[in-house]
């Protein structure tokens, strides 16, 4: 399978430096979307990106969340002939072979969405019964979080990631619900664990905007789910 990486950043220079150094050890093409406003942090991120296989980069200092960047870059990735994409947040350290194992489990089952469950510093992960195919441990998950691998065929059936929540909301929950409606499997790789880096966010304006966005998102989400 041919896979491209969607790298998503917003400030957090130190976390980005650490996660990119850990995760980008194989020459997968990187499509980078940065929501950082112009300034010193933006310039530092540009310097970091120069060390990696970034084939296209996009910048939107308005920070309208992650769904819009994923949709715009997925369109370009599939137009370039790739079979799938994997999202990469700036605060998650992945284990070795993190993309390959996602590709393999999606081919074996088949599945449309795959992730490695975040472990350290993350307490909101719900785990499921371990199963195995071709020696690969997996869990058929209800809802999954983390860096997602999404196949082209699944994306075409499920549709766009929901952009109606603004900068923050239950994007992953809605997408998993829509995947279930299409009978598309979303799975965790049971025998691997990612590390979620601790966040020391002193951006008060962003934190307040995020909390407001989340509060406004739940009624929208509930209405959509009730009508699926």
N, C-alpha and C positions, 0 to 999 in steps of 0.2 A: 504494500500500500504506500501511496505517496502522501505524506502528511506535512502540513505547515503549522507553525506556531503563531498564535495571536498573543503578543506580549502587551499587557495592559499596565500602565504606570500612572501614578499621581503623586508627585512629590516623593517622600520616603527614599531619599538618595541612598542611604546606607543599606536599607533592605533590598533595594533594587540591585545594588552592586553585589551583595551577597547571594541573592537568589539567581541572578544571571550567571555568576561565576560557577555556581553549583549545578544549575539546570542545563545550561547551554554548552554541553561538552561534545555534542554530536552535531554534524553540519546540516541540521534541518533549517529550512528557510524561515526567517522571522519577519512577521508583519507587525510592526510596532505602532501602537497608538498611545500617545501621551496626553493626559489631561492637565498637566502642570501649567500654571500661568507663566508667562514670560518672566525671566529673572534668573537669579543665580542657580536655583535648583534645576530649572529647565536646562541651563547650560551644562551643568554637571551630568545630567542624564544623557545629553547629546554626546558628551565625551565617553561615557560608559558604553553607549550603543556602538561607537566606532570600532570596538573590539570584537564584534559579533557579526553573524551572517544576516544582517538586516537588509532584506531586499526591498522593502517599502516602509516608509515611516509617515505617520500622520500626526498632526498636532491640533488639539482643540482645547484652548485654555478655559473654556466655559465649563468644563467638567460636567457633562450631562450623563454621568453614569457609564455603565459598561455595555448595556444592550445595544445601543446604537453603534459603538465601535465594532462589536463582534459582528453585527449584521453587515456593516459596510466592508469589513475585511474578509468575511466569509465569501461574499460575492466575488471579490477579487481573487481569493484563493482558489475557488472552484473554476473561475474563468481561466486560471493558469494551469488547470488540469490536475489539481490535487484531489485525492479521494476523501480527505477528512482534514479537520483542524483540531488543535488542542489549545485551550486557553492557558495562559500563564500569568498568574497574579504575582505581584512583586514581593509578597510576604509569605510565599510557600517554598520550602526546600523539598525537592523531589528526590526519591531514591534513584539508584542506577537503573538504566533501561526503562525509565518511566514512560516514555512514548511507545517504545516497542511493545511493552506488555499490554498497553491499551489497544494497540493495533491487533495483537494476537488474540485477545479475548473477544474483540468485536468480530473478528473473522471466524472464530471457533464456534460461537454460540448459534447464530450471530446476534450481536447486540448493536445498538445505535449510539449509546452513550456509555462512556466508561470513565472512572476516576479512581484515584488512590486516596483512601480516607485520610484526612488530616489527623495527626495524633497529638504530639506535644503542643501544649499551649492552646488546645482547642477542646472544648467540653461539649459541644453541641452535636457531635456525630452519633447518629443512630446506626448500630450494626445489625446485620441480619445473618441468617443461617449460611454457613460456609458450604459451598458445593465445589465440584472440580470437573474440569474437562481438559483433556490433553495435558494433564499435569499442572494446569493453571487453576489456582484457587480463586473463587469469585463468590460474590453475594448478589442475588437479584434484589436490588434495593427498591424501596418505595420512592424515597427522595434522596438525592445525593448532593454533596457539596464538594468543594475543592476545584482543582483544575480539570476541566471536562475535555474528554476527547469526543468529538461528534463526527459521525460519518456523513458523507455527502448525501447518501440515500435517506438517512434519518432526518437530516436538516430539510430536505426537500419535502418530506411528508409532514413533519411537525410544523414547519414554517419558521418565521423570524422569531428571534428572541424578543420578548415583550419590552417595548420602549415606553410604555405608558406609565411607568412608575417613577420616572425622573431619575435622580442620582442614586436612589437606593430603594430597594423593595424586594419582594419574594420572587425575583426573576427565575431562580432555579426551581422553586416549588411549582410555579405555573408551567414551566417548560416540561418538568417531569410528569405533571398531570396530563399535559397534552400528548406526551410520548406514550403514556399508558393507554390513552384513548385510541392511539394508532397501533397499539399492541407492539410497541418498540421497547425492547429491554434496556434498562439503565442499570449498570452494575458497578460494584466496587471490586477492586482486586484485593482479595482477602489477605494475602501473604506479604503485602507491602504497606508501608506507612510513610506518609509525608509529615514534615514538620512545619507547623504554622508559626512563623516568627512573632514574638510579642510586639504589640503595637503601642508605641508611646506617642500618641497623637495629641499635639498641643495646638492644633488648628481649630480654635474654638468656633469660628464661623462655619467651617466645613462640618464639624460635629453637630452643630445646631441644625444646619440645613439637612444633614443626613437623618436626624431624628424626626424632623418635620416630614420629610419625604416618606419615611417608613410609616409614620402614623397615618398619613394620607393614603398609603398604598393598600393597607389591609382591607378597607371596604371595597376597593376596586378588585382586589384579588378574590375576595369572597364572592362577589357578584359573578366574576368570570368562571370560577370553579363550579358554582351552583348551576351554571348554564352549559357546562361541557356535555 
